[in-house]
Amino acid sequence: MKKATLYFNNIKLNPSQINKLRGYVGNVFAEHDLIHNHDNVTGKSIYRYPLIQFKIIDNTPCIIAMTEKAVQIFTKIFMGLDEIVIDGRKIPINEKI
């Protein structure tokens, strides 16, 4: 199984803010239901194991993609995110690893 992890080393979030990172990325890449698990047409929840997950590991926010399809979407996230907005605050992404 393919897996990829993106760490945002220059960003500090509280554990309660990780859902806001997920929401921001889900809105920016709304066409990819694997990120937000909602049907793009009806808006209803898609009940499945989350193949793209948002976590804080060692105080660092990260995005984890599992399976080949999720890694393909993950590549678009990696290349497309230059900033995130959390609680109205623009946070530049200076480092991605």
The first five atom37 places (N, CA, C, CB, O) and aatype in JSON, in Angstrom:
{
  "aatype": [12, 11, 11, 0, 16, 10, 18, 13, 2, 2, 9, 11, 10, 2, 14, 15, 5, 9, 2, 11, 10, 1, 7, 18, 19, 7, 2, 19, 13, 0, 6, 8, 3, 10, 9, 8, 2, 8, 3, 2, 19, 16, 7, 11, 15, 9, 18, 1, 18, 14, 10, 9, 5, 13, 11, 9, 9, 3, 2, 16, 14, 4, 9, 9, 0, 12, 16, 6, 11, 0, 19, 5, 9, 13, 16, 11, 9, 13, 12, 7, 10, 3, 6, 9, 19, 9, 3, 7, 1, 11, 9, 14, 9, 2, 6, 11, 9],
  "atom_mask": [
    [1, 1, 1, 1, 1],
    [1, 1, 1, 1, 1],
    [1, 1, 1, 1, 1],
    [1, 1, 1, 1, 1],
    [1, 1, 1, 1, 1],
    [1, 1, 1, 1, 1],
    [1, 1, 1, 1, 1],
    [1, 1, 1, 1, 1],
    [1, 1, 1, 1, 1],
    [1, 1, 1, 1, 1],
    [1, 1, 1, 1, 1],
    [1, 1, 1, 1, 1],
    [1, 1, 1, 1, 1],
    [1, 1, 1, 1, 1],
    [1, 1, 1, 1, 1],
    [1, 1, 1, 1, 1],
    [1, 1, 1, 1, 1],
    [1, 1, 1, 1, 1],
    [1, 1, 1, 1, 1],
    [1, 1, 1, 1, 1],
    [1, 1, 1, 1, 1],
    [1, 1, 1, 1, 1],
    [1, 1, 1, 0, 1],
    [1, 1, 1, 1, 1],
    [1, 1, 1, 1, 1],
    [1, 1, 1, 0, 1],
    [1, 1, 1, 1, 1],
    [1, 1, 1, 1, 1],
    [1, 1, 1, 1, 1],
    [1, 1, 1, 1, 1],
    [1, 1, 1, 1, 1],
    [1, 1, 1, 1, 1],
    [1, 1, 1, 1, 1],
    [1, 1, 1, 1, 1],
    [1, 1, 1, 1, 1],
    [1, 1, 1, 1, 1],
    [1, 1, 1, 1, 1],
    [1, 1, 1, 1, 1],
    [1, 1, 1, 1, 1],
    [1, 1, 1, 1, 1],
    [1, 1, 1, 1, 1],
    [1, 1, 1, 1, 1],
    [1, 1, 1, 0, 1],
    [1, 1, 1, 1, 1],
    [1, 1, 1, 1, 1],
    [1, 1, 1, 1, 1],
    [1, 1, 1, 1, 1],
    [1, 1, 1, 1, 1],
    [1, 1, 1, 1, 1],
    [1, 1, 1, 1, 1],
    [1, 1, 1, 1, 1],
    [1, 1, 1, 1, 1],
    [1, 1, 1, 1, 1],
    [1, 1, 1, 1, 1],
    [1, 1, 1, 1, 1],
    [1, 1, 1, 1, 1],
    [1, 1, 1, 1, 1],
    [1, 1, 1, 1, 1],
    [1, 1, 1, 1, 1],
    [1, 1, 1, 1, 1],
    [1, 1, 1, 1, 1],
    [1, 1, 1, 1, 1],
    [1, 1, 1, 1, 1],
    [1, 1, 1, 1, 1],
    [1, 1, 1, 1, 1],
    [1, 1, 1, 1, 1],
    [1, 1, 1, 1, 1],
    [1, 1, 1, 1, 1],
    [1, 1, 1, 1, 1],
    [1, 1, 1, 1, 1],
    [1, 1, 1, 1, 1],
    [1, 1, 1, 1, 1],
    [1, 1, 1, 1, 1],
    [1, 1, 1, 1, 1],
    [1, 1, 1, 1, 1],
    [1, 1, 1, 1, 1],
    [1, 1, 1, 1, 1],
    [1, 1, 1, 1, 1],
    [1, 1, 1, 1, 1],
    [1, 1, 1, 0, 1],
    [1, 1, 1, 1, 1],
    [1, 1, 1, 1, 1],
    [1, 1, 1, 1, 1],
    [1, 1, 1, 1, 1],
    [1, 1, 1, 1, 1],
    [1, 1, 1, 1, 1],
    [1, 1, 1, 1, 1],
    [1, 1, 1, 0, 1],
    [1, 1, 1, 1, 1],
    [1, 1, 1, 1, 1],
    [1, 1, 1, 1, 1],
    [1, 1, 1, 1, 1],
    [1, 1, 1, 1, 1],
    [1, 1, 1, 1, 1],
    [1, 1, 1, 1, 1],
    [1, 1, 1, 1, 1],
    [1, 1, 1, 1, 1]
  ],
  "atom_positions": [
    [[0.85, -1.18, 0.0], [0.0, 0.0, 0.0], [0.9, 1.24, 0.0], [-0.97, 0.0, 1.23], [1.86, 1.33, 0.76]],
    [[0.56, 2.18, -0.86], [1.3, 3.44, -0.9], [0.86, 4.32, 0.25], [1.09, 4.16, -2.25], [-0.28, 4.28, 0.7]],
    [[1.82, 5.14, 0.71], [1.55, 6.07, 1.8], [2.44, 7.28, 1.61], [1.78, 5.41, 3.2], [3.59, 7.15, 1.17]],
    [[1.93, 8.46, 1.95], [2.72, 9.69, 1.89], [2.32, 10.57, 3.07], [2.51, 10.45, 0.52], [1.16, 10.59, 3.49]],
    [[3.3, 11.29, 3.6], [3.04, 12.2, 4.73], [3.65, 13.55, 4.42], [3.62, 11.62, 6.05], [4.79, 13.64, 3.96]],
    [[2.89, 14.59, 4.68], [3.34, 15.97, 4.5], [3.35, 16.64, 5.86], [2.44, 16.75, 3.49], [2.31, 16.76, 6.51]],
    [[4.53, 17.07, 6.3], [4.67, 17.78, 7.57], [4.8, 19.27, 7.3], [5.9, 17.26, 8.37], [5.51, 19.68, 6.39]],
    [[4.11, 20.08, 8.1], [4.2, 21.54, 8.04], [5.04, 22.0, 9.23], [2.77, 22.21, 8.05], [4.5, 22.39, 10.27]],
    [[6.35, 21.96, 9.08], [7.26, 22.23, 10.2], [7.19, 23.65, 10.72], [8.65, 21.93, 9.79], [7.44, 23.87, 11.9]],
    [[6.87, 24.61, 9.89], [6.87, 26.0, 10.33], [5.52, 26.46, 10.88], [7.27, 26.9, 9.2], [5.35, 27.64, 11.2]],
    [[4.56, 25.55, 11.0], [3.22, 25.91, 11.46], [2.95, 25.24, 12.8], [2.14, 25.49, 10.41], [3.19, 24.04, 12.97]],
    [[2.46, 26.01, 13.74], [2.08, 25.47, 15.05], [0.58, 25.64, 15.21], [2.86, 26.18, 16.21], [0.05, 26.75, 15.11]],
    [[-0.11, 24.54, 15.46], [-1.55, 24.55, 15.69], [-1.85, 23.86, 17.01], [-2.31, 23.86, 14.53], [-1.13, 22.95, 17.42]],
    [[-2.9, 24.29, 17.66], [-3.4, 23.57, 18.82], [-4.09, 22.32, 18.32], [-4.37, 24.45, 19.68], [-4.6, 22.3, 17.19]],
    [[-4.13, 21.26, 19.12], [-4.84, 20.05, 18.68], [-6.29, 20.33, 18.28], [-4.82, 19.01, 19.79], [-6.83, 19.65, 17.4]],
    [[-6.92, 21.32, 18.9], [-8.31, 21.63, 18.55], [-8.43, 22.31, 17.18], [-8.92, 22.53, 19.62], [-9.54, 22.44, 16.67]],
    [[-7.32, 22.73, 16.59], [-7.35, 23.41, 15.29], [-7.11, 22.48, 14.11], [-6.33, 24.51, 15.27], [-7.21, 22.92, 12.96]],
    [[-6.81, 21.23, 14.35], [-6.51, 20.33, 13.23], [-7.73, 20.15, 12.33], [-6.03, 18.96, 13.75], [-7.59, 19.98, 11.12]],
    [[-8.94, 20.19, 12.92], [-10.14, 20.1, 12.09], [-10.29, 21.32, 11.18], [-11.39, 19.95, 12.98], [-10.89, 21.23, 10.12]],
    [[-9.74, 22.47, 11.59], [-9.79, 23.66, 10.76], [-8.82, 23.54, 9.58], [-9.46, 24.91, 11.59], [-9.1, 24.05, 8.5]],
    [[-7.69, 22.89, 9.79], [-6.78, 22.6, 8.68], [-7.47, 21.68, 7.68], [-5.46, 21.95, 9.2], [-7.41, 21.91, 6.47]],
    [[-8.13, 20.65, 8.19], [-8.86, 19.72, 7.31], [-9.94, 20.47, 6.54], [-9.5, 18.58, 8.14], [-10.11, 20.25, 5.34]],
    [[-10.68, 21.34, 7.21], [-11.73, 22.11, 6.56], [-11.18, 23.04, 5.49], [0.0, 0.0, 0.0], [-11.76, 23.16, 4.41]],
    [[-10.06, 23.69, 5.79], [-9.47, 24.6, 4.8], [-9.01, 23.83, 3.57], [-8.3, 25.37, 5.41], [-9.33, 24.21, 2.44]],
    [[-8.27, 22.75, 3.78], [-7.78, 21.96, 2.64], [-8.96, 21.34, 1.89], [-6.81, 20.84, 3.13], [-8.95, 21.28, 0.66]],
    [[-9.98, 20.89, 2.62], [-11.17, 20.32, 1.98], [-11.89, 21.33, 1.11], [0.0, 0.0, 0.0], [-12.44, 20.96, 0.07]],
    [[-11.91, 22.59, 1.51], [-12.55, 23.63, 0.7], [-11.71, 24.0, -0.51], [-12.79, 24.87, 1.55], [-12.25, 24.19, -1.6]],
    [[-10.4, 24.09, -0.33], [-9.52, 24.45, -1.45], [-9.55, 23.36, -2.53], [-8.07, 24.68, -0.96], [-9.51, 23.65, -3.72]],
    [[-9.61, 22.1, -2.1], [-9.6, 20.97, -3.02], [-10.94, 20.24, -2.95], [-8.43, 20.0, -2.7], [-10.98, 19.01, -2.84]],
    [[-12.03, 20.99, -3.0], [-13.38, 20.45, -2.81], [-13.75, 19.38, -3.82], [-14.39, 21.56, -2.89], [-14.61, 18.54, -3.54]],
    [[-13.14, 19.39, -4.98], [-13.48, 18.39, -6.01], [-13.02, 16.98, -5.64], [-12.86, 18.8, -7.34], [-13.42, 16.01, -6.29]],
    [[-12.19, 16.85, -4.61], [-11.66, 15.54, -4.21], [-12.37, 15.06, -2.94], [-10.13, 15.61, -3.99], [-12.01, 15.48, -1.84]],
    [[-13.35, 14.2, -3.1], [-14.14, 13.76, -1.94], [-13.33, 12.93, -0.95], [-15.33, 12.96, -2.41], [-13.77, 12.75, 0.18]],
    [[-12.17, 12.41, -1.33], [-11.35, 11.65, -0.38], [-10.82, 12.55, 0.74], [-10.18, 10.98, -1.11], [-10.46, 12.06, 1.81]],
    [[-10.77, 13.84, 0.51], [-10.28, 14.76, 1.53], [-11.35, 15.03, 2.58], [-9.83, 16.08, 0.9], [-11.07, 14.99, 3.78]],
    [[-12.57, 15.3, 2.14], [-13.61, 15.74, 3.08], [-14.72, 14.71, 3.29], [-14.22, 17.02, 2.58], [-15.55, 14.89, 4.17]],
    [[-14.75, 13.64, 2.5], [-15.73, 12.55, 2.65], [-17.18, 13.02, 2.58], [-15.51, 11.85, 3.95], [-18.03, 12.57, 3.35]],
    [[-17.45, 13.93, 1.63], [-18.82, 14.36, 1.34], [-19.04, 14.24, -0.16], [-19.09, 15.82, 1.84], [-18.15, 14.58, -0.95]],
    [[-20.21, 13.77, -0.56], [-20.54, 13.67, -1.97], [-20.58, 15.07, -2.57], [-21.91, 12.95, -2.18], [-21.22, 15.97, -2.03]],
    [[-19.89, 15.26, -3.69], [-19.8, 16.59, -4.31], [-21.13, 17.07, -4.88], [-18.76, 16.57, -5.4], [-21.31, 18.28, -5.06]],
    [[-22.04, 16.17, -5.18], [-23.32, 16.56, -5.76], [-24.37, 16.8, -4.67], [-23.81, 15.48, -6.74], [-25.03, 17.84, -4.65]],
    [[-24.51, 15.84, -3.76], [-25.57, 15.93, -2.76], [-25.12, 16.58, -1.46], [-26.11, 14.55, -2.47], [-25.95, 17.08, -0.7]],
    [[-23.82, 16.57, -1.19], [-23.32, 17.1, 0.08], [-23.43, 16.13, 1.23], [0.0, 0.0, 0.0], [-23.03, 16.45, 2.35]],
    [[-23.98, 14.94, 0.98], [-24.15, 13.95, 2.04], [-22.81, 13.3, 2.38], [-25.18, 12.88, 1.62], [-21.91, 13.21, 1.54]],
    [[-22.7, 12.87, 3.62], [-21.48, 12.2, 4.07], [-21.27, 10.89, 3.34], [-21.53, 11.95, 5.57], [-22.22, 10.17, 3.04]],
    [[-20.02, 10.6, 3.06], [-19.62, 9.3, 2.51], [-18.97, 8.55, 3.66], [-18.64, 9.45, 1.25], [-17.93, 8.98, 4.17]],
    [[-19.57, 7.45, 4.07], [-19.07, 6.7, 5.22], [-18.05, 5.68, 4.74], [-20.22, 6.01, 5.98], [-18.4, 4.66, 4.14]],
    [[-16.79, 5.98, 5.01], [-15.69, 5.1, 4.65], [-14.5, 5.47, 5.53], [-15.34, 5.21, 3.12], [-14.47, 6.52, 6.17]],
    [[-13.52, 4.58, 5.54], [-12.3, 4.86, 6.28], [-11.61, 6.06, 5.65], [-11.36, 3.62, 6.31], [-11.45, 6.09, 4.43]],
    [[-11.2, 7.06, 6.44], [-10.56, 8.25, 5.86], [-9.17, 7.91, 5.29], [-10.43, 9.36, 6.91], [-8.26, 7.55, 6.04]],
    [[-9.03, 8.03, 3.98], [-7.78, 7.71, 3.31], [-6.82, 8.88, 3.27], [-8.05, 7.23, 1.92], [-5.64, 8.7, 2.98]],
    [[-7.31, 10.08, 3.57], [-6.47, 11.25, 3.76], [-6.8, 11.78, 5.15], [-6.71, 12.36, 2.63], [-7.93, 12.17, 5.43]],
    [[-5.79, 11.77, 6.02], [-6.01, 12.13, 7.41], [-5.17, 13.34, 7.8], [-5.68, 10.95, 8.32], [-4.09, 13.56, 7.27]],
    [[-5.69, 14.1, 8.73], [-5.05, 15.31, 9.23], [-4.75, 15.08, 10.71], [-5.94, 16.59, 9.01], [-5.65, 14.8, 11.49]],
    [[-3.47, 15.21, 11.08], [-3.06, 14.9, 12.44], [-2.01, 15.89, 12.92], [-2.52, 13.47, 12.52], [-1.43, 16.64, 12.13]],
    [[-1.79, 15.88, 14.22], [-0.65, 16.58, 14.8], [0.25, 15.5, 15.39], [-1.09, 17.66, 15.9], [-0.15, 14.76, 16.29]],
    [[1.46, 15.42, 14.86], [2.44, 14.44, 15.32], [3.66, 15.2, 15.84], [2.84, 13.44, 14.16], [4.26, 15.99, 15.11]],
    [[4.02, 14.95, 17.07], [5.15, 15.66, 17.7], [4.99, 17.17, 17.56], [6.49, 15.21, 17.08], [5.95, 17.87, 17.21]],
    [[3.8, 17.67, 17.83], [3.46, 19.11, 17.78], [3.54, 19.7, 16.38], [4.38, 19.88, 18.69], [3.56, 20.93, 16.24]],
    [[3.58, 18.89, 15.35], [3.65, 19.37, 13.97], [2.43, 18.9, 13.2], [4.94, 18.87, 13.28], [2.16, 17.7, 13.15]],
    [[1.66, 19.84, 12.59], [0.52, 19.43, 11.77], [1.0, 18.64, 10.55], [-0.32, 20.67, 11.33], [2.05, 18.94, 9.98]],
    [[0.23, 17.64, 10.16], [0.6, 16.87, 8.98], [-0.64, 16.3, 8.3], [1.57, 15.73, 9.36], [-1.72, 16.21, 8.88]],
    [[-0.43, 15.93, 7.05], [-1.46, 15.27, 6.25], [-0.9, 13.92, 5.83], [-1.88, 16.14, 4.99], [0.23, 13.84, 5.34]],
    [[-1.68, 12.88, 6.04], [-1.25, 11.53, 5.7], [-2.21, 10.97, 4.66], [-1.2, 10.62, 6.96], [-3.43, 11.02, 4.83]],
    [[-1.65, 10.44, 3.57], [-2.46, 9.83, 2.52], [-2.13, 8.34, 2.45], [-2.2, 10.52, 1.13], [-0.96, 7.94, 2.49]],
    [[-3.18, 7.53, 2.36], [-3.0, 6.08, 2.27], [-3.73, 5.57, 1.03], [-3.53, 5.36, 3.55], [-4.86, 5.99, 0.77]],
    [[-3.16, 4.74, 0.31], [-3.58, 4.14, -0.95], [-3.07, 4.98, -2.13], [-5.12, 3.99, -1.01], [-2.79, 6.17, -1.99]],
    [[-2.97, 4.33, -3.25], [-2.44, 4.99, -4.44], [-3.29, 6.19, -4.88], [-2.34, 3.99, -5.59], [-2.76, 7.24, -5.22]],
    [[-4.61, 6.03, -4.85], [-5.49, 7.13, -5.26], [-5.34, 8.33, -4.32], [-6.95, 6.66, -5.28], [-5.31, 9.47, -4.78]],
    [[-5.26, 8.07, -3.02], [-5.1, 9.16, -2.05], [-3.75, 9.85, -2.23], [-5.23, 8.62, -0.62], [-3.66, 11.07, -2.07]],
    [[-2.7, 9.1, -2.56], [-1.38, 9.69, -2.78], [-1.4, 10.57, -4.02], [-0.32, 8.59, -2.92], [-0.71, 11.59, -4.04]],
    [[-2.16, 10.22, -5.05], [-2.27, 11.07, -6.24], [-2.9, 12.42, -5.87], [-3.11, 10.36, -7.34], [-2.44, 13.46, -6.33]],
    [[-3.94, 12.4, -5.06], [-4.58, 13.64, -4.61], [-3.63, 14.41, -3.69], [-5.91, 13.35, -3.88], [-3.53, 15.63, -3.77]],
    [[-2.94, 13.68, -2.84], [-1.96, 14.26, -1.93], [-0.91, 15.08, -2.71], [-1.27, 13.15, -1.11], [-0.49, 16.15, -2.25]],
    [[-0.5, 14.59, -3.86], [0.48, 15.3, -4.69], [-0.07, 16.66, -5.1], [0.84, 14.48, -5.94], [0.68, 17.64, -5.11]],
    [[-1.34, 16.74, -5.43], [-1.96, 18.02, -5.78], [-1.98, 18.96, -4.58], [-3.39, 17.81, -6.31], [-1.75, 20.16, -4.72]],
    [[-2.26, 18.41, -3.4], [-2.24, 19.22, -2.18], [-0.83, 19.76, -1.95], [-2.71, 18.39, -0.96], [-0.64, 20.95, -1.7]],
    [[0.15, 18.87, -2.05], [1.54, 19.26, -1.81], [1.97, 20.39, -2.74], [2.47, 18.05, -1.99], [2.59, 21.35, -2.3]],
    [[1.63, 20.26, -4.01], [2.05, 21.26, -4.99], [1.19, 22.53, -4.92], [1.98, 20.68, -6.39], [1.67, 23.61, -5.27]],
    [[-0.05, 22.41, -4.47], [-0.99, 23.53, -4.54], [-1.09, 24.41, -3.31], [0.0, 0.0, 0.0], [-1.63, 25.51, -3.4]],
    [[-0.58, 23.96, -2.17], [-0.73, 24.76, -0.95], [0.5, 25.62, -0.72], [-0.97, 23.86, 0.26], [1.6, 25.1, -0.55]],
    [[0.31, 26.94, -0.72], [1.37, 27.87, -0.38], [1.06, 28.6, 0.92], [1.58, 28.88, -1.51], [1.93, 29.23, 1.53]],
    [[-0.2, 28.5, 1.34], [-0.62, 29.1, 2.6], [-1.87, 28.38, 3.08], [-0.89, 30.64, 2.45], [-2.56, 27.71, 2.3]],
    [[-2.14, 28.52, 4.36], [-3.41, 28.04, 4.91], [-4.02, 29.19, 5.7], [-3.21, 26.77, 5.82], [-3.31, 30.11, 6.12]],
    [[-5.32, 29.13, 5.88], [-6.0, 30.15, 6.67], [-6.71, 29.43, 7.81], [-7.02, 30.99, 5.79], [-7.58, 28.59, 7.59]],
    [[-6.33, 29.79, 9.03], [-6.92, 29.21, 10.23], [-7.42, 30.35, 11.1], [-5.89, 28.31, 11.0], [-6.65, 31.24, 11.46]],
    [[-8.69, 30.33, 11.44], [-9.3, 31.38, 12.27], [-9.04, 32.77, 11.71], [-8.78, 31.29, 13.7], [-8.78, 33.71, 12.46]],
    [[-9.12, 32.91, 10.38], [-8.93, 34.2, 9.73], [-7.48, 34.64, 9.61], [0.0, 0.0, 0.0], [-7.21, 35.73, 9.11]],
    [[-6.56, 33.82, 10.06], [-5.13, 34.15, 10.03], [-4.46, 33.42, 8.87], [-4.46, 33.79, 11.37], [-4.47, 32.19, 8.82]],
    [[-3.86, 34.17, 7.94], [-3.12, 33.57, 6.83], [-1.76, 33.13, 7.33], [-2.98, 34.57, 5.64], [-1.0, 33.9, 7.92]],
    [[-1.48, 31.86, 7.08], [-0.2, 31.29, 7.53], [0.55, 30.8, 6.29], [-0.41, 30.13, 8.57], [0.11, 29.84, 5.65]],
    [[1.67, 31.43, 5.95], [2.42, 30.97, 4.78], [3.08, 29.62, 5.09], [3.5, 32.02, 4.38], [3.5, 29.35, 6.21]],
    [[3.15, 28.79, 4.06], [3.82, 27.5, 4.19], [5.2, 27.68, 3.58], [3.01, 26.34, 3.49], [5.37, 27.69, 2.36]],
    [[6.19, 27.8, 4.46], [7.54, 28.03, 4.0], [8.33, 26.75, 3.82], [8.25, 28.93, 4.96], [9.34, 26.72, 3.12]],
    [[7.87, 25.7, 4.45], [8.61, 24.45, 4.42], [7.64, 23.28, 4.37], [9.54, 24.33, 5.64], [6.73, 23.18, 5.19]],
    [[7.85, 22.39, 3.4], [7.05, 21.17, 3.28], [8.02, 20.01, 3.22], [6.12, 21.2, 2.01], [8.93, 20.0, 2.4]],
    [[7.82, 19.04, 4.1], [8.65, 17.84, 4.02], [7.79, 16.61, 4.2], [9.78, 17.87, 5.07], [8.3, 15.49, 4.17]]
  ]
}
